[in-house]
Amino acid sequence: MKEKDIDYSRVLVRLLKGIVYREDDEGLWQSLLKRQGSVMDHFNLLGLDLVLSEEEGYGFLKSTADEESADIPKLIPRRQLSYPVSLILALLRRKFAEHDAAGSDPRLILDREELIKLTETFLQKGNNEVQWLTRFDNYLNRVHDLGFIRYLGDDGKKIEVRRVLKVFVDAQWLSEFDKRLAEYGEFDYGTKGGQDNDRGE
């Protein structure tokens, strides 16, 4: 196989696996930019759209409207997230809103401890601190696997929230999640007492 064909295949495979980031693989990113027309045509045949932001350096696939209504297998299935994972996504999105409003560094970097404290405001952590931290790390790793954060440093105590989160978690998503909180007998953000219900993930 020719080198240019190998590069093209790598781009297609990586997109099918998840979000492609410029900062993770500059060579792959450049291959995507050079071939984005062909990549779009390829995935359109499969009922998928390529979403690409050159400014913020990410690309991913989403189902087209035609694919949603057609009687064909879904290549990008809808993922049902657990309540704790959805909660963390909502908290990170709201942090982004505060961060962007401050007009500071475009990168949002949080301390792991800060995110733990934010999360435990809404989840019942119980009496066993070690078990709670293990559960929290499982939730956070799920967010990482989805491509919305990355760990900085060897100890993972600093977390960078990727800007692509703003595309996936928009105002409509937050509104729907607020309704889900209400279904749990919840509250407005800032009130303690959420249930640690890890279902449906």
C-alpha positions in Angstrom: 0.0 0.0 0.0 1.3 3.5 -0.9 2.2 5.8 1.9 -0.5 8.3 1.0 -3.1 5.5 1.1 -1.8 4.5 4.5 -2.2 8.0 5.8 -5.7 8.2 4.3 -6.7 4.9 6.0 -5.3 6.1 9.3 -7.5 9.2 9.1 -10.6 7.1 8.4 -9.9 4.6 11.1 -9.1 7.3 13.8 -12.3 9.2 13.0 -14.3 6.0 13.4 -12.7 5.4 16.8 -13.5 8.9 18.1 -12.4 12.5 18.1 -9.2 13.5 16.3 -7.2 16.3 17.9 -4.4 18.3 16.3 -2.4 18.5 19.5 -2.4 14.7 19.8 -1.0 13.9 16.3 0.0 16.8 14.1 0.8 14.5 11.2 -2.6 12.8 11.3 -4.2 16.2 11.6 -2.5 17.6 8.5 -3.5 14.5 6.6 -7.1 15.1 7.6 -6.9 18.7 6.4 -5.4 17.8 3.1 -8.0 15.0 2.5 -11.1 16.5 4.2 -13.0 16.6 0.9 -12.4 12.9 0.2 -13.1 12.1 3.8 -16.4 13.9 3.8 -17.4 12.1 0.6 -16.4 8.8 2.0 -18.4 9.1 5.2 -21.4 10.8 3.6 -21.9 7.5 1.7 -22.1 5.9 5.2 -24.6 8.4 6.5 -22.1 10.3 8.5 -21.0 14.0 8.5 -17.5 15.2 9.3 -17.4 18.1 11.8 -14.1 19.9 11.6 -12.8 23.0 13.4 -9.5 24.1 12.1 -9.4 27.0 14.6 -9.8 24.8 17.7 -8.1 21.7 16.2 -10.6 18.9 16.3 -12.6 16.7 14.0 -15.2 14.0 14.6 -18.1 12.2 13.0 -21.8 12.5 13.6 -24.8 10.9 12.1 -26.6 12.8 9.3 -30.3 13.4 9.3 -30.7 10.9 6.5 -28.8 8.3 8.5 -31.0 8.8 11.5 -34.1 8.1 9.4 -32.8 5.4 7.1 -33.1 1.7 7.7 -29.4 1.1 7.8 -27.1 0.0 10.7 -25.9 2.9 12.9 -22.1 3.4 12.7 -22.2 6.0 15.4 -24.6 4.7 18.0 -26.2 6.9 20.6 -24.6 6.4 24.0 -26.7 6.3 27.2 -24.5 7.9 29.9 -24.9 7.3 33.6 -26.1 10.0 35.8 -22.7 10.7 37.4 -20.9 10.9 34.1 -23.6 13.2 32.7 -23.3 15.3 35.9 -19.5 15.7 35.4 -20.1 16.7 31.8 -22.6 19.3 32.8 -20.3 20.7 35.5 -17.4 20.9 33.1 -19.6 22.7 30.6 -20.7 25.2 33.1 -17.0 25.7 34.1 -16.3 26.5 30.5 -19.0 29.1 30.4 -17.5 30.8 33.5 -14.0 30.5 32.1 -14.8 32.0 28.7 -16.8 34.8 30.3 -13.6 35.7 32.2 -11.8 36.1 28.8 -8.6 34.5 30.0 -6.5 31.6 28.6 -8.6 29.6 26.0 -7.4 26.4 27.7 -9.5 25.3 30.7 -7.3 23.4 33.2 -8.7 22.2 36.5 -7.3 20.6 39.6 -8.6 17.0 40.1 -9.4 18.0 43.7 -11.5 20.9 42.6 -13.5 18.6 40.3 -13.9 16.1 43.1 -15.4 18.8 45.4 -17.7 20.0 42.7 -19.0 16.5 42.0 -19.5 15.4 45.6 -21.8 18.4 46.1 -24.3 16.5 44.0 -23.5 12.9 44.7 -23.8 11.0 48.0 -20.2 9.9 48.6 -21.0 7.7 51.6 -18.7 7.1 54.6 -15.9 5.3 52.7 -13.6 7.9 51.2 -11.5 5.4 49.4 -14.5 3.8 47.7 -15.9 7.2 46.7 -12.6 8.3 45.1 -12.4 5.0 43.2 -15.9 5.6 41.8 -15.1 9.2 41.0 -12.0 8.1 39.0 -14.1 5.6 37.1 -16.5 8.3 36.1 -13.7 10.6 35.2 -12.0 7.9 33.1 -15.3 7.5 31.2 -15.3 11.2 30.4 -11.6 10.8 29.3 -12.5 7.8 27.1 -15.2 9.9 25.4 -12.5 12.4 24.4 -13.7 15.4 26.5 -10.7 15.7 28.8 -7.0 14.8 29.0 -4.8 14.3 31.9 -1.7 16.5 32.3 1.4 15.3 33.9 2.3 11.8 35.2 0.1 12.0 38.3 -3.1 13.2 36.5 -3.8 15.8 39.1 -4.3 18.5 36.4 -7.1 18.0 33.9 -7.5 19.9 30.6 -11.1 20.2 29.4 -11.2 19.9 25.6 -13.1 22.7 23.8 -15.0 20.1 21.7 -17.1 19.5 24.8 -18.9 22.8 24.0 -20.2 21.2 20.7 -21.5 18.1 22.4 -22.9 19.7 25.6 -24.9 22.7 24.3 -27.7 24.7 25.9 -30.3 22.1 24.8 -28.3 19.3 26.3 -27.9 21.2 29.6 -31.7 21.9 29.6 -32.5 18.2 29.1 -30.1 17.3 31.9 -31.7 19.8 34.2 -35.0 18.0 33.5 -33.4 14.7 34.4 -32.1 16.2 37.6 -35.7 17.2 38.4 -36.8 13.6 37.7 -34.4 12.5 40.5 -36.2 14.8 42.8 -33.3 17.3 42.6 -32.7 20.9 42.8 -31.0 23.9 41.2 -27.2 23.6 40.9 -25.5 24.5 44.1 -27.9 22.5 46.4 -26.5 19.3 48.0 -28.2 15.9 48.0 -27.9 14.2 44.6 -28.1 10.4 44.2 -25.0 8.5 43.0 -26.9 6.4 40.4 -24.5 4.8 37.9 -27.1 3.3 35.6 -27.4 3.1 31.9 -23.8 3.7 30.9 
